[in-house]
């Protein structure tokens, strides 16, 4: 009796393996429809006067100030070289790395360009390339505007899409 049951189960298992999870035109159509709906939502936001896509709810928030578009967040940073905690100041960050050596290499490049750059680290162990520390958000925004117009960087490694001002 047990042998008879196995005779029926084995072909069913083989059939299930060959007919399961196939990509179909229906699946492609569904993914395409989702993409179209997402694009329509972006366009609706632009018609309402909202710049670009709707903003994410986690991570840095997008700001436009002093003619510059930058991202802003609060996070405790400490300098890697001196262990000084950057309390109450606005740090302009242009890259973040998981590895200290990569961060230090970009810090050196920015110092060679004339910036008072240094590496900083947050409580999660992430490293940041800081190119300016300013006493107010307005001054940090103006610094970002100057940096963007002068350097015209193609990318901001590890960051959303622009400089991040971190209030430490």
C-alpha positions in Angstrom: 0.0 0.0 0.0 2.8 2.4 0.8 4.4 1.6 -2.5 1.2 2.6 -4.3 1.1 5.9 -2.6 4.7 6.7 -3.6 3.8 5.8 -7.2 1.2 8.7 -7.2 3.2 11.2 -5.2 6.4 11.0 -7.2 4.8 12.1 -10.5 2.9 14.9 -8.8 6.1 16.3 -7.3 7.8 16.2 -10.6 4.8 17.9 -12.2 4.9 20.6 -9.5 8.6 21.3 -10.1 8.2 21.8 -13.8 5.0 24.0 -13.6 5.8 26.2 -10.6 7.0 29.8 -10.6 7.3 30.5 -14.3 7.6 34.0 -15.6 4.5 34.7 -17.7 3.3 37.6 -19.8 0.7 38.2 -17.0 3.5 38.7 -14.5 5.4 41.1 -16.8 2.1 43.0 -17.4 1.5 43.3 -13.6 5.0 44.7 -13.0 4.7 47.1 -15.9 1.3 48.4 -14.6 2.9 49.0 -11.2 5.8 51.0 -12.8 3.2 53.1 -14.8 1.3 53.9 -11.6 4.5 54.9 -9.8 5.4 57.2 -12.7 1.9 58.8 -12.7 2.2 59.5 -9.0 5.6 61.2 -9.6 4.0 63.3 -12.4 1.0 64.2 -10.1 3.5 65.5 -7.5 5.1 67.7 -10.1 1.8 69.1 -11.2 1.0 70.0 -7.6 4.3 71.9 -7.5 6.2 69.3 -5.5 9.7 69.1 -6.8 10.7 65.6 -8.0 9.4 62.4 -6.4 7.7 62.3 -3.1 10.2 62.3 -0.3 11.2 59.3 1.7 10.2 59.1 5.3 13.5 57.7 6.6 16.9 59.1 6.4 17.9 62.7 5.6 15.1 65.1 4.5 15.5 67.2 1.4 15.9 70.9 1.9 16.3 73.9 -0.4 17.9 77.0 1.1 20.2 79.7 0.0 20.0 78.5 -3.6 21.2 75.0 -2.7 19.5 71.7 -2.6 20.9 69.5 0.2 19.7 66.9 2.7 19.5 67.4 6.4 19.5 65.2 9.5 20.6 65.1 13.1 23.2 62.6 14.2 26.0 62.5 16.7 29.4 62.7 14.9 32.9 62.6 16.3 36.1 63.4 14.5 38.2 60.3 13.8 41.5 62.1 14.3 40.8 63.9 17.6 37.7 62.1 19.0 36.1 65.5 19.4 32.3 65.3 19.4 30.8 67.9 17.0 28.1 69.1 19.3 25.7 71.9 18.2 27.4 72.4 14.8 26.4 71.8 11.2 28.7 69.4 9.4 28.6 69.4 5.6 29.1 65.8 4.4 29.8 64.8 0.8 30.3 61.0 1.2 29.9 58.2 3.6 31.8 54.9 3.8 31.8 51.7 5.8 35.6 51.5 5.6 37.8 54.0 7.3 40.5 53.8 4.7 38.2 54.7 1.8 36.9 57.7 3.8 40.5 58.9 4.7 41.5 58.7 1.0 38.7 61.0 0.0 39.5 63.3 2.9 43.0 63.6 1.6 41.8 64.5 -1.9 39.5 67.2 -0.5 42.3 68.6 1.6 44.4 68.8 -1.5 41.6 70.8 -3.1 41.8 73.3 -0.2 39.0 72.2 2.0 39.4 71.8 5.8 38.2 68.2 5.4 38.3 65.5 8.0 36.8 62.1 8.7 34.0 61.7 11.2 32.2 58.6 12.6 28.7 58.1 13.9 27.5 55.7 16.6 26.7 53.0 13.9 30.3 52.8 12.8 29.7 54.7 9.5 32.5 57.1 8.3 31.8 60.5 6.8 33.8 62.9 4.7 33.2 66.3 6.3 34.3 69.3 4.3 32.9 72.1 6.4 31.7 72.8 10.0 29.4 75.8 10.4 27.6 77.4 13.3 24.1 77.7 11.6 22.0 75.9 9.0 21.9 79.1 6.9 25.7 79.2 6.6 25.8 75.4 5.9 23.3 75.9 3.1 25.4 78.7 1.6 28.5 76.5 1.9 26.7 73.7 0.1 25.6 76.1 -2.7 29.3 77.2 -3.1 30.5 73.6 -3.1 28.0 72.4 -5.7 28.7 75.3 -8.1 32.5 75.0 -7.7 32.9 71.3 -7.8 29.9 70.0 -9.8 30.4 66.5 -8.4 28.9 63.6 -10.3 28.1 61.6 -7.3 28.0 61.6 -3.5 29.3 58.2 -2.4 27.0 56.5 0.1 24.6 59.5 0.2 21.2 60.1 -1.3 21.8 62.6 -4.2 23.6 65.6 -2.7 25.5 66.9 0.2 24.1 66.2 3.7 24.1 68.7 6.5 24.3 66.8 9.7 23.5 68.7 12.9 25.6 66.9 15.5 
